[in-house]
């Protein structure tokens, strides 16, 4: 299960969606427009990430707003961003 989760995170488009949603709930249309992706593609990736409990959606009227599932997921993402941006001495 862990390997499958990391496999999902290995897709650059999914990572872009996750990082974009760190700032708060976003609609499919907002995600698609902001990241220059089709709504169909965004919906496909969101379905996979919801299934892996990386994202969650909340319906408000006729739209569903998606956000990172919980702080465990956001912590992993932000920690890795910090790790990659650190200078390492080899």
Secondary structure, DSSP 8 states (H G I E B T S, - for coil): -HHHHHHHHT-HHHHHHHHHHTTS-EEHHHHHHHHT--HHHHHHHHHHHHHTTSEEEEEETTEEEEEES-HHHHHHHHHHHHHHHS----
